[in-house]
Amino acid sequence: MKTKRFMAVALTTALSAGALYGSVATADTLDNVLAVEQQKTTAAQASQKRIDKIAEETSSLLQDFKVVNKEIDGLRVYNRQLEKQLANQLAVMKELDESIENVTVIERQIQPLILRMLEGLEQFVQLDAPFKIEERVANLENVRNNMDRSDITVAEKFRQVLELYNFEAEYARKIDSYSDSLNVNGQEREVNVLQIGRIALLAQTTDSKISLAYDKDQKAWVEIDAGEYRRALMNGLKIAKKQATIDIMTMPIPAPEAAQ
């Protein structure tokens, strides 16, 4: 009886010990499971962070890629425009090269033309009425002296000759007066000269007693009727000096020649 009781107690003790050992084993296993899950969670979080970072970097790279693509498109358009401009500039350069070659030929031809124009103008001044003759001859001499200068371009020489032609043309379109000295009856007298274009060239002594007109046929100054033209000549001088209003003047003008 005692032996059975002892065995029962021993069995109960063994069962209690087994249960206790089983509980301890189960707790250790659960802790291990939880630890593993925690590690997995931590690893998953780290992976997610890396994924998020890669996604952000990818998004940033995509934006940069789009910006660069737009810049590339813009550069392509710009390059096409530059190519057109370059082609146009090359065409202009070709035209300039041809123009330079032509200029050399023209320059060789225009220099003799300028000299002929200047010679023709000199002859014209010599044959024309002698108004402001010293000034006109001096202008011609200045331009003539420039013809041999190497520091003046052909274009500038041509411009100067054309300017002289403009001056001569202007003389024919205006009424002018100036002071001069003329040989009157063997004496040098101070006179006021009245130039009416190229229609008439008249003069009057400063005391208004003697009136003169230039005769192109005789190529000389001749005395005119002081009574008839004295007052008209005085009025003409005032008009030329803008001291009187423009009015009709009676002047000794030669009749036009018949055409040959």
trRosetta pair geometry for C-beta under 8 A, 3 or more apart (Angstrom, degrees):
i j d omega theta_ij theta_ji phi_ij phi_ji
1 4 6.0 -52 -152 32 30 109
1 5 6.6 28 151 -16 62 106
2 5 5.6 -55 -150 36 35 111
2 6 6.3 37 152 -23 67 105
3 6 5.7 -54 -149 33 32 112
3 7 6.4 31 154 -19 65 107
4 7 5.7 -55 -148 36 32 111
4 8 6.4 34 152 -21 65 104
5 8 5.6 -53 -152 33 33 112
5 9 6.4 32 152 -19 66 103
6 9 5.7 -53 -151 35 32 110
6 10 6.2 32 151 -20 66 106
7 10 5.5 -50 -144 36 33 111
7 11 6.2 34 154 -21 65 104
8 11 5.7 -53 -147 35 30 110
8 12 6.3 31 153 -20 64 105
9 12 5.7 -55 -150 35 32 111
9 13 6.3 32 151 -21 66 105
10 13 5.6 -54 -150 35 32 112
10 14 6.3 32 152 -20 65 105
11 14 5.6 -53 -148 35 32 111
11 15 6.3 31 153 -19 66 105
12 15 5.7 -55 -149 37 31 110
12 16 6.3 31 152 -20 65 105
13 16 5.7 -55 -149 36 31 110
13 17 6.2 30 152 -19 65 105
14 17 5.7 -54 -147 36 31 110
14 18 6.2 32 153 -20 65 106
15 18 5.6 -53 -147 36 32 111
15 19 6.2 33 154 -20 65 104
16 19 5.7 -53 -148 35 31 110
16 20 6.3 30 153 -19 65 106
17 20 5.7 -55 -149 36 31 111
17 21 6.2 30 153 -19 66 107
18 21 5.7 -55 -146 37 31 110
18 22 6.1 32 153 -21 65 106
19 22 5.6 -55 -149 36 31 112
19 23 6.4 32 153 -22 65 103
20 23 5.7 -52 -151 32 32 111
20 24 6.5 30 152 -17 65 104
21 24 5.8 -53 -150 36 33 110
21 25 6.2 33 151 -20 66 106
22 25 5.6 -54 -146 37 32 111
22 26 6.2 33 155 -21 66 105
23 26 5.7 -54 -148 35 30 110
23 27 6.4 31 153 -20 65 105
24 27 5.8 -55 -150 35 32 111
24 28 6.4 31 153 -18 65 104
25 28 5.8 -55 -150 36 32 110
25 29 6.3 32 152 -20 65 107
26 29 5.7 -56 -149 36 32 112
26 30 6.3 33 154 -20 66 106
27 30 5.8 -54 -148 35 30 111
27 31 6.4 31 154 -19 64 104
28 31 5.8 -54 -151 35 32 111
28 32 6.4 32 152 -20 64 105
29 32 5.6 -56 -151 36 32 111
29 33 6.3 34 151 -21 66 105
30 33 5.5 -51 -148 35 33 113
30 34 6.2 31 154 -18 66 105
31 34 5.7 -54 -147 39 31 110
31 35 6.1 33 153 -22 65 106
32 35 5.6 -54 -147 35 31 113
32 36 6.3 32 154 -20 64 105
33 36 5.8 -56 -151 35 29 110
33 37 6.3 28 152 -18 65 106
34 37 5.6 -53 -147 37 32 112
34 38 6.2 36 152 -23 65 104
35 38 5.5 -51 -149 33 31 113
35 39 6.4 33 151 -19 64 103
36 39 5.6 -52 -152 35 33 112
36 40 6.4 34 149 -20 65 104
37 40 5.5 -53 -149 36 34 113
37 41 6.2 36 150 -22 67 103
38 41 5.5 -51 -147 35 32 112
38 42 6.2 32 153 -18 65 104
39 42 5.7 -53 -146 38 31 110
39 43 6.1 30 154 -17 65 107
40 43 5.6 -56 -146 40 29 110
40 44 6.0 32 152 -23 65 107
41 44 5.6 -54 -147 36 29 112
41 45 6.3 30 153 -20 64 103
42 45 5.7 -52 -149 34 31 111
42 46 6.4 30 152 -17 64 105
43 46 5.7 -54 -149 37 32 111
43 47 6.2 34 151 -20 65 106
44 47 5.6 -53 -147 37 31 113
44 48 6.2 35 152 -23 65 104
45 48 5.6 -52 -147 34 31 113
45 49 6.4 34 152 -21 64 102
46 49 5.7 -52 -151 33 32 112
46 50 6.5 31 151 -16 64 103
47 50 5.6 -55 -151 37 34 110
47 51 6.2 36 149 -21 67 105
48 51 5.4 -52 -147 36 33 114
48 52 6.2 36 152 -20 66 103
49 52 5.6 -51 -147 36 31 112
49 53 6.3 32 153 -19 64 106
50 53 5.6 -53 -147 37 32 112
50 54 6.2 32 154 -18 66 106
51 54 5.7 -55 -147 38 29 110
51 55 6.2 32 152 -22 64 106
52 55 5.5 -54 -148 35 30 113
52 56 6.4 30 153 -19 65 103
53 56 5.7 -52 -149 35 31 109
53 57 6.3 29 152 -16 65 106
54 57 5.6 -55 -146 40 32 111
54 58 6.0 36 152 -23 65 107
55 58 5.5 -53 -145 36 29 114
55 59 6.3 31 153 -20 64 104
56 59 5.7 -53 -147 36 31 111
56 60 6.3 31 153 -18 65 106
57 60 5.6 -53 -146 38 32 112
57 61 6.2 32 153 -18 65 106
58 61 5.7 -54 -146 38 29 111
58 62 6.2 35 152 -24 64 105
59 62 5.5 -52 -149 32 31 115
59 63 6.6 31 152 -18 64 102
60 63 5.8 -52 -152 35 33 110
60 64 6.4 32 150 -16 65 105
61 64 5.5 -53 -146 39 34 112
61 65 6.1 41 151 -25 66 105
62 65 5.4 -51 -148 33 30 116
62 66 6.5 32 152 -20 63 102
63 66 5.7 -52 -151 33 33 111
63 67 6.4 32 151 -18 65 104
64 67 5.7 -54 -148 37 33 111
64 68 6.1 31 154 -17 67 107
65 68 5.8 -54 -145 39 29 109
65 69 6.2 34 153 -23 63 106
66 69 5.6 -52 -148 33 30 115
66 70 6.6 32 153 -19 63 102
67 70 5.8 -54 -154 33 32 110
67 71 6.5 31 149 -17 65 105
68 71 5.5 -53 -149 38 35 113
68 72 6.2 39 151 -22 67 103
69 72 5.5 -52 -148 35 32 113
69 73 6.4 34 152 -20 64 102
70 73 5.6 -51 -150 34 33 112
70 74 6.4 33 151 -18 65 105
71 74 5.6 -54 -149 38 33 112
71 75 6.2 33 152 -20 67 105
72 75 5.6 -53 -145 37 31 111
72 76 6.4 37 152 -24 64 102
73 76 5.7 -51 -151 30 31 114
73 77 6.7 29 152 -15 64 102
74 77 5.8 -54 -152 36 34 109
74 78 6.1 33 151 -18 68 109
75 78 5.4 -54 -142 41 34 113
75 79 5.9 38 156 -23 67 105
76 79 5.7 -52 -143 35 28 111
76 80 6.5 30 154 -20 62 103
77 80 5.8 -54 -152 33 31 111
77 81 6.6 29 150 -17 64 105
78 81 5.7 -56 -153 37 32 111
78 82 6.3 33 150 -19 66 106
79 82 5.5 -51 -145 37 33 113
79 83 6.3 40 152 -24 64 102
80 83 5.6 -50 -151 31 31 114
80 84 6.8 33 150 -18 62 101
81 84 5.7 -53 -155 33 35 111
81 85 6.4 32 149 -16 67 106
82 85 5.5 -54 -145 40 35 111
82 86 6.0 38 154 -23 68 105
83 86 5.6 -51 -143 36 29 113
83 87 6.4 32 154 -20 63 104
84 87 5.8 -54 -150 35 30 111
84 88 6.4 29 151 -18 64 106
85 88 5.6 -55 -149 38 33 112
85 89 6.2 33 152 -20 67 106
86 89 5.6 -52 -145 37 32 111
86 90 6.3 35 154 -21 64 103
87 90 5.7 -51 -149 34 31 113
87 91 6.6 33 150 -19 62 103
88 91 5.6 -53 -152 34 33 112
88 92 6.4 33 149 -19 66 104
89 92 5.5 -50 -145 36 35 112
89 93 6.2 39 152 -22 66 103
90 93 5.5 -49 -146 35 32 114
90 94 6.5 36 151 -21 62 102
91 94 5.7 -52 -153 33 32 113
91 95 6.6 32 149 -17 64 104
92 95 5.6 -54 -151 37 35 111
92 96 6.2 36 150 -21 67 104
93 96 5.5 -51 -146 35 33 113
93 97 6.4 38 153 -22 64 101
94 97 5.7 -49 -150 32 32 113
94 98 6.6 29 151 -15 63 104
95 98 5.7 -56 -152 39 33 110
95 99 6.1 35 149 -22 67 106
96 99 5.3 -52 -144 36 34 113
96 100 6.2 38 154 -24 66 101
97 100 5.8 -50 -149 31 30 112
97 101 6.7 30 152 -16 61 103
98 101 5.7 -54 -153 36 34 112
98 102 6.4 31 150 -17 66 106
99 102 5.5 -57 -148 40 34 110
99 103 6.1 42 151 -29 68 102
100 103 5.5 -46 -145 28 32 115
100 104 6.9 39 153 -23 60 97
101 104 6.0 -49 -160 25 33 113
101 105 7.1 27 147 -12 62 103
102 105 5.6 -57 -157 38 40 110
102 106 6.0 37 149 -18 73 108
103 106 5.5 -55 -141 42 33 110
103 107 5.9 39 157 -27 68 105
104 107 5.8 -50 -145 31 26 113
104 108 6.8 26 155 -17 59 102
105 108 6.0 -58 -158 33 31 109
105 109 6.6 18 150 -10 65 111
106 109 5.7 -67 -152 43 35 107
106 110 5.7 28 157 -23 75 112
107 110 5.9 -53 -131 35 29 106
107 111 6.6 39 166 -30 61 100
107 154 5.2 160 -141 16 92 166
108 111 6.7 -47 -153 18 24 111
109 112 6.9 -62 -168 37 37 101
109 113 6.6 35 144 -18 68 114
110 113 5.1 -58 -151 39 44 119
110 114 6.2 50 152 -27 74 98
110 154 5.9 100 90 166 120 129
110 158 6.4 -29 164 -77 124 131
111 114 5.8 -48 -150 29 32 111
111 115 6.8 29 154 -15 62 104
111 154 6.0 -80 -76 -126 85 119
111 157 7.9 34 -119 87 70 147
112 115 5.6 -55 -150 37 37 112
112 116 6.3 37 153 -19 69 104
113 116 5.7 -55 -148 37 32 110
113 117 6.3 33 153 -20 66 106
114 117 5.7 -55 -149 36 31 112
114 118 6.3 29 154 -18 65 107
114 147 7.1 173 121 -122 119 106
114 154 7.4 -154 -24 -162 149 83
114 157 5.5 43 -167 128 160 110
114 158 5.5 -104 -94 -90 118 70
114 161 5.5 -177 -153 -14 86 157
115 118 5.7 -55 -147 37 31 111
115 119 6.3 31 154 -18 65 106
115 147 6.6 92 -92 -153 86 145
116 119 5.7 -54 -145 38 32 111
116 120 6.3 34 155 -20 65 106
117 120 5.7 -55 -149 36 30 112
117 121 6.4 28 154 -18 64 106
117 161 5.2 83 104 167 126 139
117 165 7.5 -52 176 -57 116 125
118 121 5.7 -54 -147 36 32 110
118 122 6.4 35 153 -22 64 104
118 140 7.3 135 -166 -155 90 88
118 143 6.5 -158 -124 118 122 118
118 144 6.3 144 172 -90 138 78
118 147 7.1 -92 1 -70 170 138
118 161 5.5 -91 -70 -120 88 118
118 164 7.8 65 -116 58 74 153
119 122 5.6 -51 -148 33 32 114
119 123 6.6 32 154 -16 64 104
120 123 5.8 -56 -152 37 32 111
120 124 6.4 35 150 -23 65 106
121 124 5.4 -50 -147 34 35 116
121 125 6.5 36 155 -20 66 101
121 140 6.7 -170 113 -113 109 113
121 161 7.4 -177 -3 -161 149 87
121 164 5.8 72 175 122 161 126
121 165 6.5 -108 -97 -79 131 76
121 168 6.9 -155 -148 -26 104 154
122 125 5.9 -52 -149 33 31 109
122 126 6.6 30 152 -18 62 106
122 140 5.6 121 -95 -168 86 145
122 144 7.8 51 -72 -71 131 128
123 126 5.7 -56 -150 36 33 112
123 127 6.3 19 157 -8 67 110
124 127 6.1 -66 -148 44 29 101
124 128 5.9 35 155 -34 68 111
124 168 7.1 51 113 -159 134 156
125 128 5.6 -50 -137 27 30 116
125 133 7.5 131 171 -138 101 75
125 136 5.3 -176 -142 137 131 128
125 137 6.7 163 140 -77 144 69
125 140 6.5 -121 13 -46 160 148
125 168 7.5 -108 -77 -105 89 126
128 131 8.0 -70 132 27 105 82
128 198 7.2 -73 -156 -130 106 119
129 195 7.9 156 107 -130 134 101
129 198 6.5 169 14 -143 122 76
129 201 4.5 167 175 -22 142 148
129 214 5.5 111 -147 102 105 148
129 216 6.5 -71 -81 -87 85 98
130 133 4.4 -20 -166 -55 80 133
130 201 7.6 132 54 156 57 164
130 214 6.9 -169 36 -134 86 150
131 171 7.2 155 85 -165 126 130
131 176 7.8 115 168 77 136 117
131 193 6.6 166 -129 151 90 138
131 195 4.6 78 -141 -98 156 133
131 201 5.4 -141 -59 -124 111 127
132 135 4.5 -38 173 42 98 118
132 136 5.6 101 112 -25 88 98
132 171 7.8 -141 42 -116 129 129
132 178 6.5 75 -78 34 93 157
132 195 7.7 -40 -12 -44 100 158
133 136 5.8 -59 -143 41 31 108
133 137 6.0 28 161 -17 67 110
134 137 6.0 -57 -143 40 26 108
134 138 6.2 29 157 -21 62 109
135 138 5.8 -57 -148 35 27 112
135 139 6.6 29 154 -20 63 104
136 139 5.8 -51 -151 32 32 112
136 140 6.6 32 151 -17 63 105
136 167 7.7 174 -118 124 86 128
136 168 7.7 80 -138 -88 121 88
137 140 5.6 -54 -151 37 35 113
137 141 6.3 36 151 -22 67 105
138 141 5.6 -52 -147 35 32 112
138 142 6.5 36 154 -22 64 102
139 142 5.8 -52 -150 31 31 112
139 143 6.7 24 155 -11 64 106
139 164 6.0 155 137 -113 117 101
139 167 6.9 -56 148 70 167 168
140 143 6.0 -60 -151 41 31 105
140 144 6.0 35 152 -23 67 110
140 164 6.7 91 -89 -141 67 145
141 144 5.4 -53 -142 37 31 115
141 145 6.3 34 157 -22 65 104
142 145 5.9 -54 -152 33 28 110
142 146 6.8 27 150 -20 61 106
143 146 5.6 -55 -153 32 37 113
143 147 7.2 55 148 -40 63 90
143 157 7.8 117 -168 -153 87 70
143 160 4.9 173 -123 140 106 120
143 161 6.2 130 -180 -80 141 62
143 164 6.0 -68 -23 -44 162 136
144 147 5.9 -37 -164 1 38 117
145 148 7.0 -63 -173 32 41 98
145 149 7.5 46 138 -32 67 107
146 149 5.2 -49 -155 17 53 121
146 152 5.4 -9 -176 39 100 169
146 157 6.1 -177 123 -110 107 86
146 160 6.3 24 75 65 151 170
147 157 6.2 94 -108 -146 59 130
149 152 4.6 59 93 11 114 108
152 156 5.0 -114 -175 83 89 129
152 157 5.8 106 129 -56 114 89
153 156 4.7 97 58 6 81 100
153 157 7.1 -142 98 -4 45 85
154 157 5.5 -53 -149 36 35 114
154 158 6.3 38 152 -20 67 105
155 158 5.7 -55 -150 36 30 112
155 159 6.4 34 150 -22 64 105
156 159 5.4 -49 -147 33 34 115
156 160 6.5 36 154 -21 65 102
157 160 5.8 -53 -151 33 31 111
157 161 6.7 29 152 -16 64 104
158 161 5.9 -56 -151 36 33 109
158 162 6.4 31 152 -16 66 107
159 162 5.7 -57 -148 39 31 110
159 163 6.3 37 151 -26 65 104
160 163 5.5 -49 -149 30 32 116
160 164 6.9 36 151 -20 62 98
161 164 5.7 -49 -157 30 36 112
161 165 6.8 37 146 -17 65 102
162 165 5.4 -51 -152 35 39 115
162 166 6.4 43 148 -22 67 101
163 166 5.5 -50 -150 33 35 114
163 167 6.6 40 150 -22 65 100
164 167 5.5 -48 -151 31 35 114
164 168 6.6 32 153 -16 65 103
165 168 5.8 -55 -149 37 33 109
165 169 6.3 32 152 -19 65 107
166 169 5.6 -55 -147 38 32 111
166 170 6.2 36 153 -25 65 105
167 170 5.7 -55 -150 32 30 113
167 171 6.9 39 151 -28 62 97
168 171 5.8 -42 -156 19 36 116
168 172 7.6 33 150 -17 59 99
169 172 6.1 -57 -166 28 40 110
169 173 7.2 21 147 -11 67 112
170 173 5.9 -71 -156 39 41 107
170 174 6.7 3 164 1 75 117
171 174 7.0 -86 -147 42 26 92
171 176 7.7 -65 -140 9 71 138
171 195 7.3 -51 -170 149 93 139
171 197 7.2 116 137 -152 60 46
171 198 6.9 72 118 -56 96 91
172 197 4.8 42 -166 -165 48 92
172 198 4.7 -27 -114 -7 88 107
173 197 6.4 58 -63 -111 14 101
174 197 6.8 133 46 -81 29 67
175 194 7.5 -11 -171 -172 92 85
175 195 7.0 166 -155 89 45 61
175 196 5.4 -4 -112 -114 88 63
175 197 7.2 -39 -74 -30 58 67
175 236 7.3 -124 -168 -172 131 88
175 239 6.3 -9 118 114 151 104
175 240 4.8 -121 136 -98 97 86
176 194 7.9 159 86 -156 44 43
176 195 4.7 -8 62 59 88 109
176 240 5.7 103 -162 -160 11 118
177 192 6.1 10 -176 175 113 96
177 193 6.3 165 -152 83 60 56
177 194 5.3 -17 -100 -101 94 59
177 195 7.0 -175 -80 18 40 75
177 236 8.0 145 -74 128 121 79
177 237 5.2 98 -115 -141 154 72
177 240 3.7 114 -19 110 107 141
177 241 5.8 -52 50 -51 135 84
178 192 7.8 172 89 -155 24 60
178 193 5.5 -15 62 55 71 105
178 195 7.7 9 13 -4 94 114
179 190 6.8 -7 -170 -172 103 95
179 191 7.4 156 -154 83 58 44
179 192 6.1 -38 -99 -103 64 61
179 193 7.3 161 -109 10 12 87
180 190 7.9 162 89 -152 32 54
180 191 5.8 -25 70 66 77 90
180 193 5.1 26 16 -24 119 125
180 203 7.3 -75 60 -122 112 131
181 188 5.3 19 170 -177 117 98
181 189 6.8 167 -155 80 71 32
181 190 5.6 -39 -99 -96 80 52
181 191 6.9 134 -116 16 27 83
182 188 7.4 163 84 -146 23 56
182 189 6.0 -27 65 60 73 83
182 191 5.1 -5 14 6 110 138
182 203 6.1 85 -8 128 152 165
182 212 6.9 -125 105 53 162 168
182 221 5.8 10 -172 18 139 169
183 186 6.8 5 -180 -115 97 12
183 187 7.0 150 -154 71 59 25
183 188 6.0 -36 -94 -88 61 57
183 189 7.7 116 -129 14 15 80
183 221 7.9 151 64 48 70 126
184 187 5.9 -35 70 66 71 79
184 188 7.8 98 21 -136 75 13
184 189 4.3 -24 25 15 124 131
184 191 7.5 124 -41 -59 131 124
184 205 6.7 -64 4 -74 173 115
184 210 5.9 107 -172 118 146 157
184 212 7.0 -117 -105 -60 109 138
184 221 7.6 -65 -91 108 75 134
184 223 7.7 92 -150 -77 95 105
185 223 8.0 26 -51 -51 96 135
189 205 5.2 -44 157 -117 132 108
189 206 7.8 -157 169 8 90 87
189 210 7.3 27 125 58 168 137
190 205 7.1 88 79 -154 56 69
190 206 4.9 8 98 -22 103 124
191 203 4.3 33 157 176 139 114
191 204 6.2 149 -159 71 90 28
191 205 5.4 -59 -101 -95 79 42
191 206 6.8 -133 -103 -37 28 69
191 212 7.1 -29 -143 30 153 126
192 203 6.7 160 79 -154 41 67
192 204 5.5 -19 58 61 91 84
192 206 6.6 107 -24 -91 94 62
192 237 5.4 44 133 -129 134 141
193 201 7.1 -10 -172 -173 103 85
193 202 7.3 156 -158 88 56 43
193 203 4.7 -27 -102 -98 66 91
194 200 7.7 0 109 111 96 99
194 201 7.6 165 86 -156 57 39
194 202 4.6 -11 60 67 103 94
194 203 7.0 -176 17 -81 72 37
194 204 7.4 31 -10 -1 109 100
194 233 6.3 -162 8 -156 149 81
194 236 4.9 60 -155 119 153 118
194 237 5.4 -100 -79 -77 113 74
194 240 6.0 -168 -132 -20 84 151
195 200 7.9 175 -153 93 37 57
195 201 5.6 -1 -112 -114 71 78
195 240 7.7 107 47 -125 64 145
196 199 5.0 -53 109 61 101 103
196 200 4.5 19 48 54 116 90
196 201 7.6 -148 29 -71 70 40
196 202 7.6 26 -3 8 104 101
196 236 7.2 -57 -65 -164 114 131
196 251 6.8 133 7 64 158 176
197 200 7.9 59 56 27 75 59
199 253 5.8 -21 164 -129 96 124
200 213 6.9 -49 -166 -145 97 107
200 251 5.1 85 154 142 179 138
200 252 7.1 131 -135 75 128 57
200 253 5.1 -86 -68 -96 116 85
201 213 7.0 121 83 -161 58 61
201 214 4.1 -7 82 26 113 125
202 211 6.9 -8 -177 -176 109 92
202 212 6.5 155 -163 87 61 56
202 213 5.0 -26 -106 -100 79 72
202 214 7.4 -132 -77 1 34 77
202 224 7.7 -46 -134 17 106 142
202 229 7.6 -131 -148 161 145 133
202 233 5.6 -125 136 -123 140 113
202 236 7.3 56 62 86 135 150
202 251 6.6 -118 -39 -151 144 114
202 252 7.5 120 -92 44 118 94
203 211 7.4 160 87 -159 49 49
203 212 4.4 -12 62 62 94 108
203 213 7.7 -176 21 -76 70 30
203 214 7.8 72 -8 -41 103 87
203 221 6.7 -23 33 -141 129 132
204 208 5.8 14 162 -119 120 54
204 210 7.0 164 -152 88 55 53
204 211 5.0 -15 -102 -107 87 71
204 212 7.1 -172 -75 21 39 75
204 230 7.4 114 -127 -137 129 65
204 233 5.0 139 -54 134 133 133
204 234 6.9 -111 109 -72 176 66
204 237 6.9 -91 35 -44 129 140
205 208 6.7 -124 76 -35 74 15
205 209 5.8 -29 63 47 127 76
205 210 4.5 55 -6 49 121 93
205 211 8.0 -106 7 -67 76 38
207 210 8.0 50 67 12 91 79
208 230 6.5 87 173 -167 92 105
208 234 6.1 25 -131 -85 124 117
209 226 6.8 -13 173 -139 43 151
210 223 6.3 -64 -166 -128 97 110
210 226 6.6 -77 -119 -87 31 123
211 223 7.0 102 77 -159 54 67
211 224 5.1 -60 106 62 101 93
211 225 7.6 -17 65 80 123 32
211 226 5.1 151 11 -106 105 67
211 229 5.2 -174 130 93 160 108
211 230 5.5 -142 -38 -90 135 65
211 233 5.3 163 -131 7 125 163
212 221 4.7 15 176 180 130 109
212 222 6.7 151 -154 75 78 30
212 223 5.7 -52 -99 -100 73 48
212 224 6.5 144 -124 5 19 89
213 221 7.2 156 77 -152 26 66
213 222 6.1 -27 64 63 76 82
213 224 5.0 52 -4 -38 110 130
213 229 8.0 -31 -48 142 117 169
213 251 8.0 140 -107 179 128 89
213 252 5.0 -84 -63 74 168 124
214 220 7.5 -168 -148 106 65 21
214 221 5.5 -43 -96 -95 65 66
214 222 7.8 126 -122 16 18 75
215 218 4.2 32 99 34 122 104
215 219 7.3 -64 93 -13 73 18
215 220 6.0 -7 53 62 99 65
215 221 7.5 148 10 -117 79 16
215 222 5.0 33 -19 -2 122 121
215 254 7.8 107 -136 -63 68 127
216 219 6.7 22 -165 -77 34 57
216 254 7.0 -96 28 4 107 156
217 254 7.7 143 -18 -117 108 155
218 222 6.7 73 58 -47 148 119
223 226 7.9 -28 177 -48 99 89
224 228 7.5 -92 149 66 98 104
224 229 5.3 2 118 35 126 146
224 252 5.3 -144 -128 -10 147 153
225 228 4.1 38 102 22 124 109
225 229 5.9 111 76 6 75 96
226 229 7.0 -82 -131 58 21 78
226 230 4.6 40 178 -59 67 117
227 230 6.3 -11 -98 5 13 116
228 232 7.8 -17 140 10 58 121
228 250 7.5 -91 162 115 88 125
229 232 5.2 -68 -152 51 55 111
229 233 5.3 56 150 -28 86 107
229 250 7.1 -128 -107 103 72 88
229 251 6.8 79 -136 -125 114 49
229 252 6.2 -44 -83 -22 149 100
230 233 6.0 -61 -148 36 23 108
230 234 6.5 23 155 -18 62 107
231 234 5.7 -53 -148 35 31 112
231 235 6.4 29 154 -17 65 107
232 235 5.7 -56 -149 38 31 111
232 236 6.2 35 151 -23 65 106
232 249 5.0 123 -171 -162 102 84
232 250 4.9 -105 -101 57 158 75
232 251 6.3 -158 134 -72 132 66
233 236 5.5 -50 -145 34 33 115
233 237 6.5 37 155 -21 64 101
233 251 7.6 104 -79 -110 74 90
234 237 5.9 -53 -154 32 31 112
234 238 6.8 30 149 -17 62 104
235 238 5.6 -54 -153 35 36 113
235 239 6.5 37 149 -21 67 103
235 244 6.3 -85 -161 84 73 163
235 247 6.7 -56 160 62 129 125
235 249 6.4 -173 91 -107 112 105
236 239 5.6 -51 -148 34 34 112
236 240 6.4 35 153 -19 66 104
236 249 5.1 67 -76 -130 103 157
236 251 7.1 60 -67 -78 153 121
237 240 5.7 -52 -147 36 32 112
237 241 6.4 19 156 -7 64 109
238 241 5.9 -64 -146 47 30 102
238 243 4.2 -91 -162 76 81 104
238 244 3.9 51 125 1 117 117
239 242 7.4 29 -179 -79 33 30
239 243 7.6 -89 -59 52 20 66
239 244 5.1 -61 -72 74 62 95
239 245 7.3 -22 -114 105 90 18
239 246 5.7 90 -150 -102 123 52
239 247 6.8 -137 -81 25 133 80
239 249 7.6 -116 11 -52 151 132
244 247 7.1 -48 139 -1 112 115
